């Protein structure tokens, strides 16, 4: 078992850099698009929804944001099954094509003033397509990069998934900041808002070209040689890997919720509640992205050297202890306060981002890895992270307490600590588990 995987790793090591790009580029494209939507939430509210009070329109935009998360489990089942039965390479290509289709539609939708109720309906359709694609992107990329990375550097290899995601956020913040410099507010609302969405289509086509040139992973090829590819990986996850699935859900709640508060919701929060100008909030978002980009690979390296659990536990402790002080300091409204508080939150997030993908990938056997990762990630996103912008906005309106996001991060940190305490240390484990060497046709048979 180990000989098959080891030989495959040696034969494909020269192409590792190409495979890292192939795994990360789709994540970059996906999060570029999703960040643009979040950063332009106020503009989109004016374009796609009837003129009403600003809070109601903003809540409508975040509701559509959440809807896209609720269809993620559908995409995770679809693409998880394809990845575990047909291979990682094919799934990566299908995912990026689906993503590009949804993005193109969103960038071409006329405004509410032009086509009335069809505008928000088509917006929902576009976000549903993107949500289905998103349901398959992380599991595909995480399984692919984990299986292509050398065991002793797997944390570092998998960290490039989130390097790509945050780079997408950075590019999005730069594009939004640039738009507000080059165009007037009326031009942005009239037509310029479409530019960043349409930009993702050629990026996705480049990603598709790269993904079509790669080979499948060593571990998946080993399953094919051993003739132990699962016939029903979804069912097998819940029969044989239920514990790992729940642990992954917990870790992905920890990651996703922190991610969406810091890199998605924070820019709106700083504009609406801290009172920062839109341009300054966009600059701080770029600060968050740059901070994370710098620390993510280091976090992956640390997890390879010291273990996955120590890094994740440190991040959980820091989040619980520092979330409230950092948000309180942010409300001083100064440039220094905005910079330091944003930097602190982004640094904690980066510790999680650089470690979580390798951790959860190592929990599952190869037979069910993509299905398990995709479904757990989507459940965490759909029922927890995707609703956070809406819930935080609503709770602040109801309670009048502007520190609500800090309290949510404290709860999220606690969830992370409890979950990480239950998992084994997985650093450097063999990704071909014992169950991968034995065919279990009963899992896929009808009874």
N, C-alpha and C positions, 0 to 999 in steps of 0.2 A: 504493500500500500504506500508506504513512505517512499520506496524506490521509484514508483511511477511518478508521483508528484515531484520528487526531487529532480529526476531527469528532465521533466517538463519545464521546471523552473530554470534549470541551467540552459536549456535550449532556447528559451524565450527571453532571457535576461537582456540580450542586446536590444530587444525591441521594447524594453520596459518604459522608456521615456515616451515613445509613441502611444503606448497603452495608457499611461497616466493622462496624457492630453485627451485621448479618446474618452476616458472615463469622466474627466472633469469638465470638458467643454459643454456638454449638455446641461450639466448642473449650472454652469455659468450663465448660459442662455436662459434657462428656466428662471433663475433668481433675478436676473436683470429685468425680465418682464414683470415678475411679481413685485419687485421693488418699485419699478416705474408706476405701477398701479397704486401702490401705497403712497408714494411721494406725491402723486397727482390726485390724491383722494378728494381734496377740496375742489379742484378743477372739474374732475369727473362728476362730482355731485351736481355742479351747475349745468353740465352738458346733458346728462342722461336722465335727470329726474326733474319733475315739475318744480317750479319756483315755490319754495316753502321756506320755513325757518331753517337757518344754517345747520342746526343740530340734527333736525330730522333728515335733511339731505345727506349729511355726513354719515348718519347711522344707516341710511339706505345703501351707501357705498360699501360700508363695512359689512353689511348684511350680505351683499353680493360676494364680497371677499370670503365670508364664512361659507356660503353655499358651495364655492369651489372646493373648499376643504371637505365638505360632507360627501362629495362624489369621489374623493381620493380612494376610499376603500374599494370602490368598484374598479378603479384603475389598478390598484394593488393586486386584486384577485386576478384580473386579466393578465397583467404583465408579469406578475409573480409566477403564474402557471406557465406562461410562455417561456420565461427565463429558465425555469427548472426542467422543462420538458424539451424545448427546442434549442436552448443555449443562450448565453449572455449576449453574444454579438448581435444576433437578430433582434433581440428585444431592445437593445440600446438604439438601434436604427429606427425601429417602429416608434419608439417613445419620442424621439426628437422630431420626426415628421408630424406626429400628432400635435406636439407642442407648437410647432410652427404654424399649423393650420388654425389653431385657436387664436394665436397672436395676430395673424393676418386678418382674421375676421374682426377682432376687437379694434384694430387700427383703421378699419374701413367703415365702421358703423356710423351712420348719420346721427345728428343730435336729436334730442327730444323735440325741439322746435321744428325740425324738418319732417320727422316721421311719427311723432307722437309716441304712443305707448310701445310701439315696436322697438324703439331705441333701448329702453331698459330690458325688454325681453331678449333682444339680440345680445345685449351685454351679458345677461345671464347665460345664454347659450355658449358664448365665447369662453366665459369663465368655467363652464362645465367641461368643455373640451380640454382646457388647460388643466383643470383639476384631475381629469382622468389621466392625462399624461404625467402630471406630477405624482400620481399614485404609483407610477412605475419607475420614475427616474432614480430616486435614492436607492431602492433595493437593487436595481440593475447596476448602478455605478458602484455601490458598496461591495456587492458580491464580486463584480469584475475586478476592482482594484485590490481587494483583499486576496483574491486568488492569484493575481499576477505579481503581488509584492513578495520579495524574499521574506521568510518568516521573521528574521531578526530585525527587519525594517518595515514590518507591516503597518505599524502605527504611523510612521512617517508617510508611507505610500498612501494609506487611506486618508491621511490628513488633507491631501490635495483635493478631495471631494469638496470639503468645506472651504478650502482656499478658493476653489472655483466659485462657490456660492457667494462668498463675501466679495470676491472680485466683481461678480455681477452686481452686487449692491453698490460697490464703489463706482463702477462705470455708470450705474443708474443715477447716483447722486451727482456725479459730474455732469451728466447730460441734462438733468433737471436744473442744476445751478446755471449751466451754460444757456439753457433756454430762456431763463428769466433775465439773463444779461443781454442776450441778442435780440429777443423779441419783447414786445410790450405785453402786459397782461391780457389785453384784448386779442392780440395775435395768438398767444398761447391758447386761450380759451376757444378762439375761432377755428384754428387749424393746426398750429404748431405742436399741440399735445400728441398728435398722431405720429410724429417723426420717430420718437424712441420705440414705439411699438412696431413700426414698420422696419426699423433697423434690425430687429431680432430675427427677421426672416432670412436675410443673407448669412447671418451668423449661424443660424440653425442649419442652413445648407452646407456651410463649411464643416460643421460638426458631423453632419450625415456623411459627407465624403470621407472624413477621417475614420469614422466608425465602420464604414464599409470596407476599409483596407486592413482591419485588424483580424487576428485569429481569435478563436475562443480560448477560454482560460485553461491552464494546465489541469486543475482539479476537475473541471467539467469534462474535458477530454478523457481524463482517467475514468470517470463514471461511464462514459460511452465505451471505452475499451473493456471495462469490467462488466458491461451490460447491466448496470444497476441504476440507470436513470429512473427516477420515480414516475409512475404513471399517473398518480394523483397527489401532487405535493401539497395542495391546500389541505386535503383531508389528513395527510400524514403529519402536517404541522400540529394540528390539534390532537391527534392521537398520540404522537410520540414526543413532541417538542412544546407542549403547552406551557411548561415552566419557563422555558427560554423565551417563548412568545410574550408572556406577562412581564418578564424582566426587561425585555426590549421595549415594551410599551412604556414602562416606568422610566427607563433611561431616555427614551425619545420625548416623553413629556418634559423631562428635565431640560433637554437640549432645545426642543422646539419652542416651548413657552418663553424661555430666556431669549432665544433668537428673535422671536416676534416682538417682544417688548423692546429690545435694544435696537434692532435694525429695521423694524417695520413701524411700530407704533410710536417710537420715541420722537420722530421728527414732527408728527402731528401734535403730540403732547407738548413739545417745546414751543410750537407755534401757537397753539390754542390756549394753553394753560400757563406756561412760563412767560409767554409774551414776547418771544424772540421773533425777529423778522424772518420771513421765509428763506431768504438767502443765507442768513446766519445759521438757521436750523439745518439747511442743506450742507453747509460747510461742516457742522458738527457731525452730521451723518457720515460725511467723508472721513472725519477723524475716527469715528467708530470703526469704519471699514478698514482703514489703514492700520489701526491698532490690532484688529483681529487678524489681518493678513500677515502682519509681522510675527504674531505669537502662535498662530495655528500650527505651522510646521515644527516650531520648537516644542509645542505641547505633544505633538506626535512623536518627536524624538525622545522626549522625557518619558512617555508611556512605553517606548521600546526599551529604555534603560532601567526605569524604576518600576514599571508595571502600570496597567490600566487603572486599577483601583486607587492607588495613591493620588493620581492626577485628578480623577473625577471626585474623590472625596474632598480634596483640597478646594476644588471649585465649589462644591456644595456648601462647605463651611463658609467660604468667603461670601457667597451669595446671601446666605442667611444673616451674616453679621453686618454686611456693608450696604445692602440694598436700600434700607431706609436712610442712613446717613448720606448716601450719594444723591438720592432724590431730594432730600431736604436741602443739601448744599446747592443743587441745581437751581432751586427757586430763589437764590440770591440774584439771579438774572444777569450777572456779570459775565464777561467773556471768559475770564479765568475759571469761574465756577462752572460754566457750561462745558469748558474743555476738560477739566479734571474729572467731573462727574461722568461725562460721556466716556472718557478714557478708562476710568475704573470699571464701569459696567461692561465695556467692550473687552477689556482684558480678562475678566472673569468668564465671559461668554467664550472667548477664544480657547481657554483651557478645556472647556467641554467640547467645543467643535473639533479640536485637534485629536481627540481621543475616542469619542463615542462610536464612530463608524467601525473602527477596527474591533472595538470591544464587542459590539452586537454581532458583527460578522463572525467572530470567533465562537460565539455561543451556539451557532447552528451547524449541523452537518451540511455537507455540500448538496445533498439530495434535496433539501428543503430551504436552503439558505436564502434564495431570492424571494420565495414566497413568504417566508417568515419575516424577513426584514421589511419587505414592502408593506405587508399588512399591518405589522406593529407600528411602523412609521406613520402610516396613513391614519390609523386609529388615534394615535397621539395628536396628529395634526387636526383631524376632523373634529374631535370632541373636546379638545383642550386648546391647542395653540391657535387654530383658526378663528375661534370665537373670542380670543382675548382682546383684540382691538375694540370689538363691539361691547363686550362685557365691561371693560375698563371705562369706556366712554359713558356707558349707561350708569354704572355705579357712581362715577364722579358726579353725574347729573343728579342722581337720586340723593346721594349722601352729602354732596358738597365738599367731600374730602379729596383733595388733590393728590394725596399720597397713596391712593388705591393701587397704582402699579407697583409701588414698593412692597406693599403687603402681598400682592400676588407672587412676586418674585421670592419672597421669604417662604411662602407655601411651596412653590416649585422647588426651591433649594432643599427643603425638607423631604419632598418626594424623591429627589435625586439621592440624598444621603441614605434613605431607607432602602431604596432599590439597589444601589451599588453595594451596600452591606450584604445583600443576599447572593451576589454572584461570585463565582470562583475567579481567581486570577487567571486570565486567558492569554497573557503575553506569550507569543511565539508558539502557540499550540499548533498541532497538525490539523489543517482544515479538512482533511479526509478523515472523518470519524469512523469508528468501527462499523456503525450502521450503514456507511456508504459502500461497504464491500459486500453487503448481503442484499440481494434482491428481495423485496417484500411485496409480491403481487397482490396479496390479500388486501393491502391498503387501498389499491385502486379497483378492487373487484366489487361486484354488486352482491348484496346478500339478500 
